[in-house]
Amino acid sequence: MRIAPVTISFFSLDNSVQLIAQLKQHVSELIPIIIDNNPREEEYGYDEVCARESRILSVNQRVIYKRNTWEPDIKVRSHGLGMDFALDFCKQYNFDWMLHIEPDCKVFGREWYDQLIEIAPDYDVIAIFKTSFGPIQPCLSLWRVRSIKHSFKLQSMNTDHPRFNELVSIPNLLKETGMPKGYKIKLTWDTAQKNWFAAAVLDRCIVIGNPGDIAHIGWSSKRF
């Protein structure tokens, strides 16, 4: 099966370079696909930091570099938009799976990868980390490309679905996001969670846990 290891780069040069080296060391058969989500010169948020990141990553011989050419969906390109662009790339080049790994991951071995691949035939979505309220964390996750039907961007929650309360804990969501008691919020799926839910209600998603040889430093939800 063809696997696309996708990393969304956004003001993350040092972490991206470190991740590229660690993947080369521990999972050498993977060639990272860098999706450059940084602002362009005429766009909001552009500065020399992101310009330098784009220049350096674009000439890195260890990766496949793709600049996200889609228009920003918020002030900048959201992480979800970057994942949508990556999924489109995977479809164009006939990848079977999209492995989503973020620049701030630390890779110490390959057992995590071998476990994902071993279990992949039985599921559409496999993840290592999950939230306290039910959904997976998009990093680190493996997605069957042809099974994905929705955008990875923020989406309205399917609160009326018969399995919603089985799969999602709203009290834990409010606790995790730090919302004050009585505060009214619009319930939205965070990045990639709409696609997680679509797989979960069909029992096509599993969280395998961390074997201990990978870490995601910024694993908490940022909701963008």
C-alpha positions as CSV (number, residue, x, y, z in Angstrom):
1,M,0.0,0.0,0.0
2,R,1.2,3.5,-0.8
3,I,1.5,5.8,2.2
4,A,1.9,9.6,2.1
5,P,3.6,10.9,5.3
6,V,2.2,14.5,5.4
7,T,3.5,17.3,7.5
8,I,1.8,20.8,7.6
9,S,4.5,23.4,7.9
10,F,3.5,26.7,9.5
11,F,6.1,28.8,11.3
12,S,7.8,25.6,12.3
13,L,11.1,25.4,10.5
14,D,13.3,24.1,13.4
15,N,10.7,21.4,14.3
16,S,10.2,20.4,10.7
17,V,13.9,20.0,10.0
18,Q,14.3,17.9,13.2
19,L,11.3,15.7,12.3
20,I,12.6,15.1,8.7
21,A,15.9,13.9,10.2
22,Q,14.2,11.7,12.8
23,L,12.0,10.0,10.2
24,K,15.1,9.4,8.0
25,Q,16.8,7.7,10.9
26,H,13.9,5.6,12.2
27,V,11.5,5.0,9.3
28,S,13.8,5.5,6.4
29,E,11.4,4.2,3.7
30,L,9.2,7.3,4.3
31,I,9.8,10.4,2.3
32,P,8.0,13.3,4.1
33,I,5.6,15.4,2.1
34,I,5.9,18.9,3.4
35,I,2.8,21.0,2.8
36,D,3.9,24.7,3.2
37,N,0.9,26.5,4.8
38,N,2.8,29.7,5.5
39,P,1.6,33.1,4.4
40,R,2.8,34.5,1.0
41,E,4.3,37.9,0.7
42,E,1.0,39.7,0.0
43,E,-0.9,37.9,2.7
44,Y,-1.7,38.5,6.4
45,G,1.0,37.3,8.8
46,Y,3.8,37.2,6.3
47,D,7.3,38.0,7.7
48,E,10.9,37.0,7.1
49,V,10.6,34.0,9.5
50,C,8.0,32.2,7.4
51,A,9.7,33.4,4.1
52,R,13.0,31.8,5.3
53,E,11.1,28.6,6.3
54,S,9.6,28.3,2.8
55,R,13.0,28.9,1.1
56,I,14.8,26.3,3.2
57,L,12.1,23.6,3.0
58,S,11.6,24.0,-0.8
59,V,15.2,23.0,-1.5
60,N,15.5,20.1,1.1
61,Q,16.5,17.0,-0.8
62,R,14.9,14.6,1.8
63,V,11.3,15.7,1.2
64,I,8.6,16.3,-1.3
65,Y,7.8,19.9,-1.0
66,K,4.4,21.3,-1.9
67,R,3.3,24.9,-1.4
68,N,-0.4,25.2,-0.5
69,T,-1.7,27.3,-3.3
70,W,-5.3,27.5,-2.1
71,E,-6.6,30.8,-0.8
72,P,-6.6,31.3,3.0
73,D,-9.9,30.3,4.6
74,I,-9.4,32.5,7.7
75,K,-6.8,35.2,8.1
76,V,-4.2,32.6,7.4
77,R,-4.5,29.1,6.0
78,S,-5.9,26.9,8.7
79,H,-4.4,23.5,9.6
80,G,-7.5,21.9,8.3
81,L,-7.1,23.6,4.9
82,G,-3.6,22.3,4.8
83,M,-4.9,18.8,5.4
84,D,-7.5,19.2,2.7
85,F,-4.7,20.3,0.3
86,A,-2.7,17.3,1.3
87,L,-5.6,14.9,0.8
88,D,-6.1,16.3,-2.7
89,F,-2.4,15.7,-3.4
90,C,-2.8,12.1,-2.2
91,K,-5.8,11.5,-4.5
92,Q,-3.9,13.0,-7.5
93,Y,-1.0,10.7,-7.0
94,N,-2.9,7.6,-6.0
95,F,-1.8,7.2,-2.5
96,D,-3.8,4.7,-0.5
97,W,-3.2,6.3,2.9
98,M,-2.3,9.7,4.3
99,L,-0.2,9.6,7.5
100,H,-0.6,12.9,9.3
101,I,2.4,13.8,11.5
102,E,3.0,17.3,12.8
103,P,6.4,19.1,12.9
104,D,6.5,19.1,16.7
105,C,6.5,15.3,16.9
106,K,9.6,13.6,18.3
107,V,10.4,10.2,16.8
108,F,12.5,7.8,18.8
109,G,11.8,4.5,17.0
110,R,9.5,2.8,14.5
111,E,7.2,0.6,16.5
112,W,4.4,3.2,16.3
113,Y,4.6,3.1,12.5
114,D,4.7,-0.7,12.3
115,Q,1.7,-0.9,14.5
116,L,-0.3,1.5,12.4
117,I,0.5,-0.4,9.2
118,E,-0.3,-3.7,10.7
119,I,-3.8,-2.8,11.7
120,A,-4.5,-0.5,8.7
121,P,-6.4,-3.1,6.6
122,D,-9.2,-3.3,9.1
123,Y,-10.0,0.4,9.6
124,D,-10.3,3.7,7.7
125,V,-8.8,5.9,10.5
126,I,-6.1,4.8,13.0
127,A,-4.8,7.2,15.6
128,I,-2.3,7.1,18.5
129,F,-3.6,10.0,20.6
130,K,-7.1,11.1,21.5
131,T,-8.9,13.9,23.4
132,S,-10.4,13.5,26.8
133,F,-13.9,14.0,25.3
134,G,-13.8,11.3,22.6
135,P,-12.4,12.4,19.2
136,I,-8.9,11.6,18.1
137,Q,-6.0,14.1,17.9
138,P,-5.3,14.5,14.2
139,C,-1.6,14.0,15.0
140,L,-0.7,11.2,14.9
141,S,-3.2,9.6,12.5
142,L,-3.5,7.4,9.4
143,W,-6.3,8.0,7.0
144,R,-7.6,5.8,4.2
145,V,-7.6,8.3,1.4
146,R,-10.7,7.1,-0.6
147,S,-12.8,6.9,2.6
148,I,-12.6,10.6,3.5
149,K,-15.8,12.5,2.5
150,H,-15.6,15.7,4.5
151,S,-13.2,18.7,4.9
152,F,-10.7,18.5,7.6
153,K,-11.5,22.1,8.6
154,L,-13.7,23.1,11.6
155,Q,-17.3,21.8,11.1
156,S,-20.6,21.9,13.0
157,M,-21.0,19.0,15.3
158,N,-23.5,16.3,14.5
159,T,-25.2,16.5,17.9
160,D,-28.4,14.9,16.7
161,H,-26.7,11.8,15.5
162,P,-27.9,8.7,17.5
163,R,-24.4,7.8,18.5
164,F,-23.2,11.3,19.4
165,N,-23.5,10.9,23.1
166,E,-21.9,7.5,23.0
167,L,-18.8,8.9,21.3
168,V,-18.5,12.4,22.6
169,S,-18.5,13.8,26.1
170,I,-19.6,17.5,26.1
171,P,-18.7,18.0,29.8
172,N,-15.2,16.8,29.1
173,L,-15.0,19.0,26.0
174,L,-16.0,22.1,28.1
175,K,-13.4,21.1,30.7
176,E,-10.6,20.6,28.1
177,T,-11.3,23.9,26.4
178,G,-11.6,25.8,29.7
179,M,-15.0,27.3,29.0
180,P,-16.6,28.9,32.1
181,K,-19.8,27.4,33.5
182,G,-22.9,28.6,31.7
183,Y,-21.0,30.0,28.8
184,K,-22.7,29.5,25.5
185,I,-20.6,28.2,22.7
186,K,-21.1,27.0,19.2
187,L,-20.3,23.3,19.2
188,T,-17.8,22.6,16.4
189,W,-15.6,19.7,15.4
190,D,-12.0,20.7,15.7
191,T,-9.5,20.0,12.9
192,A,-10.1,16.5,11.3
193,Q,-12.8,15.6,13.9
194,K,-15.7,15.5,11.4
195,N,-13.9,12.8,9.4
196,W,-13.1,11.0,12.7
197,F,-16.8,11.0,13.6
198,A,-17.9,9.7,10.2
199,A,-15.5,6.7,10.6
200,A,-16.3,6.2,14.3
201,V,-20.1,5.8,13.8
202,L,-19.3,3.0,11.4
203,D,-16.8,1.4,13.8
204,R,-14.1,2.1,11.2
205,C,-11.8,4.0,13.6
206,I,-9.4,2.8,16.3
207,V,-7.0,4.5,18.8
208,I,-4.1,2.1,19.4
209,G,-2.2,4.2,21.9
210,N,1.4,5.1,22.1
211,P,4.0,2.3,22.2
212,G,6.4,4.9,23.7
213,D,8.7,5.7,20.8
214,I,6.9,8.8,19.5
215,A,5.8,12.0,21.3
216,H,3.6,15.0,20.2
217,I,4.8,18.0,22.1
218,G,1.9,20.3,21.2
219,W,-0.8,17.6,21.3
220,S,-3.5,19.8,23.0
221,S,-6.2,21.2,20.9
222,K,-5.6,24.6,19.3
223,R,-8.9,24.8,17.5
224,F,-7.7,26.4,14.3
